[in-house]
Structures are given as structure tokens and as C-alpha cells.
């Protein structure tokens, strides 16, 4: 193996280990009428009111383009993520990676229906 290839493999392995270790630092929850991104499973660092969600969908985590106006709070190595499109915000899109994306999506959509009624 060449030194460059060895460094590349070690960097990739280090990145994967860092992602695994950082996983418990933030999480996602539905509390009341808002989606919360929480630090250390305790402190909300971002709150998205359900009334501010224009669209929410399960997307492929790594093929979704992320550009200006998109916040990516992915902390899991996964195939599926949730993309939240906000109605009124500087950061119009938020990408999160809950443990069970489909279940989280169903819970948020149910809360959106309750609030609309």
C-alpha cells in the first residue's frame, strides 16, 4: 500500500468512528406541537413548530442535495433520512436522521393533522 492510500483509508476509518461516537450527542423528538433537535438528549438546540412545516418526507440520506438554506443534522450512518421543508425560515430545509424515519414521519404527520383540525 502506498502512503497516500494508507492515509486515505485511515482518514475514512477515523471519520466513521467519529460519526459512531458522536451519534448520542444530538437526537430528535416530537414534543407537543414541535419537532425538536436536542443536544445530549436534554437541551433543545432547534425547535420547528408543526405549523411551520410545509412538507416532510423520507429521502435518501446521501443523495439529497444539500446547499445554502439547508441544515443537515445527520448523525447516523443510514440510507434514509427525513427532509423537513419549512414555510417561513432562513434555513428552509432541515435534514435529520432519526432511528426509525418512517415511524417519526408518521408521528409528525399525525400531529400536523391534529393541529390542522
C-alpha positions, 0 to 999 in steps of 0.5 A, spaced: 500 500 500 502 506 498 502 512 503 497 516 500 492 510 500 494 508 507 492 515 509 486 515 505 483 509 508 485 511 515 482 518 514 475 514 512 476 509 518 477 515 523 471 519 520 466 513 521 468 512 528 467 519 529 460 519 526 459 512 531 461 516 537 458 522 536 451 519 534 448 520 542 450 527 542 444 530 538 437 526 537 430 528 535 423 528 538 416 530 537 414 534 543 407 537 543 406 541 537 414 541 535 419 537 532 425 538 536 433 537 535 436 536 542 443 536 544 445 530 549 438 528 549 436 534 554 437 541 551 433 543 545 438 546 540 432 547 534 425 547 535 420 547 528 413 548 530 408 543 526 405 549 523 411 551 520 412 545 516 410 545 509 412 538 507 416 532 510 418 526 507 423 520 507 429 521 502 435 518 501 440 520 506 446 521 501 443 523 495 439 529 497 442 535 495 444 539 500 446 547 499 445 554 502 438 554 506 439 547 508 441 544 515 443 537 515 443 534 522 445 527 520 448 523 525 447 516 523 450 512 518 443 510 514 440 510 507 434 514 509 433 520 512 427 525 513 427 532 509 423 537 513 421 543 508 419 549 512 414 555 510 417 561 513 425 560 515 432 562 513 434 555 513 428 552 509 430 545 509 432 541 515 435 534 514 435 529 520 436 522 521 432 519 526 432 511 528 426 509 525 424 515 519 418 512 517 415 511 524 417 519 526 414 521 519 408 518 521 408 521 528 409 528 525 404 527 520 399 525 525 400 531 529 400 536 523 393 533 522 391 534 529 393 541 529 390 542 522 383 540 525 
